[in-house]
């Protein structure tokens, strides 16, 4: 069973979706699950403007009124300061390479929405990355270069070629597409339906290669 999760760390509903997935993994025994995180910056780094409020930023890119965004953020206490997110996405690709994506995303989302940290500050980002299990030398190499920048840009471009414009976005086994925030039970129901419908599927491993994988029931 493969779940692809397109996200931006500045997207509060992406954090809720991540929490839903974490809860699902605790409550259900899902065999052979592969959870793949895909970068999707709501705004490309070269066009990023920090001279606006977080409320205005979310309202614009989630197509909501500022009043609705304010109400949502108040409900969850998700008010944060807007900051450039590109380096966090680059670090996420290092975490993917080191096979600790899930832990990295747990730590990063918590740092942003619970600890209210500005992760454009390299000191904070480095501390969080070390906490997630990345090596200091690898972190320093990413932060001192543009390493993984192309991968971040490519993830976004590939998503748009697939018709993905709204976050969060999930794809199950390369076929079933789920746009917008999914509740836990709805996600479980979709996973069960996907298993029944797609017993053998071909999909992309990593960024390029293709292989066939058998889905096991849960």
Secondary structure in CASP SS format (residue, H / E / C, confidence):
PFRMAT SS
TARGET T0000
AUTHOR 0000-0000-0000
METHOD secondary structure of the structure
MODEL  1
X C 1.00
X E 1.00
X E 1.00
X E 1.00
X E 1.00
X E 1.00
X E 1.00
X C 1.00
X C 1.00
X C 1.00
X C 1.00
X H 1.00
X H 1.00
X H 1.00
X H 1.00
X H 1.00
X H 1.00
X H 1.00
X H 1.00
X H 1.00
X H 1.00
X H 1.00
X H 1.00
X H 1.00
X H 1.00
X H 1.00
X H 1.00
X C 1.00
X C 1.00
X C 1.00
X C 1.00
X C 1.00
X C 1.00
X E 1.00
X E 1.00
X E 1.00
X E 1.00
X E 1.00
X E 1.00
X C 1.00
X C 1.00
X C 1.00
X C 1.00
X C 1.00
X H 1.00
X H 1.00
X H 1.00
X C 1.00
X C 1.00
X C 1.00
X C 1.00
X C 1.00
X C 1.00
X H 1.00
X H 1.00
X H 1.00
X H 1.00
X H 1.00
X H 1.00
X H 1.00
X H 1.00
X C 1.00
X C 1.00
X C 1.00
X C 1.00
X H 1.00
X H 1.00
X H 1.00
X H 1.00
X H 1.00
X H 1.00
X H 1.00
X H 1.00
X H 1.00
X H 1.00
X H 1.00
X C 1.00
X C 1.00
X C 1.00
X C 1.00
X C 1.00
X C 1.00
X C 1.00
X C 1.00
X C 1.00
X H 1.00
X H 1.00
X H 1.00
X H 1.00
X H 1.00
X H 1.00
X H 1.00
X H 1.00
X H 1.00
X H 1.00
X H 1.00
X H 1.00
X C 1.00
X C 1.00
X C 1.00
X H 1.00
X H 1.00
X H 1.00
X H 1.00
X H 1.00
X H 1.00
X H 1.00
X H 1.00
X H 1.00
X H 1.00
X H 1.00
X H 1.00
X H 1.00
X C 1.00
X C 1.00
X C 1.00
X C 1.00
X C 1.00
X C 1.00
X C 1.00
X C 1.00
X H 1.00
X H 1.00
X H 1.00
X H 1.00
X H 1.00
X H 1.00
X H 1.00
X H 1.00
X H 1.00
X H 1.00
X H 1.00
X C 1.00
X C 1.00
X C 1.00
X H 1.00
X H 1.00
X H 1.00
X H 1.00
X H 1.00
X H 1.00
X H 1.00
X H 1.00
X C 1.00
X C 1.00
X C 1.00
X C 1.00
X C 1.00
X H 1.00
X H 1.00
X H 1.00
X H 1.00
X H 1.00
X H 1.00
X H 1.00
X H 1.00
X H 1.00
X H 1.00
X H 1.00
X H 1.00
X H 1.00
X C 1.00
X C 1.00
X C 1.00
X C 1.00
X C 1.00
X C 1.00
X C 1.00
X E 1.00
X E 1.00
X E 1.00
X E 1.00
X C 1.00
X C 1.00
X C 1.00
X E 1.00
X E 1.00
X E 1.00
X E 1.00
X C 1.00
X C 1.00
X C 1.00
X C 1.00
X H 1.00
X H 1.00
X H 1.00
X H 1.00
X H 1.00
X H 1.00
X H 1.00
X H 1.00
X H 1.00
X H 1.00
X H 1.00
X H 1.00
X H 1.00
X H 1.00
X C 1.00
X C 1.00
X E 1.00
X E 1.00
X E 1.00
X E 1.00
X E 1.00
X E 1.00
X C 1.00
X C 1.00
X C 1.00
X E 1.00
X E 1.00
X E 1.00
X E 1.00
X E 1.00
X E 1.00
X C 1.00
X C 1.00
X C 1.00
X C 1.00
END
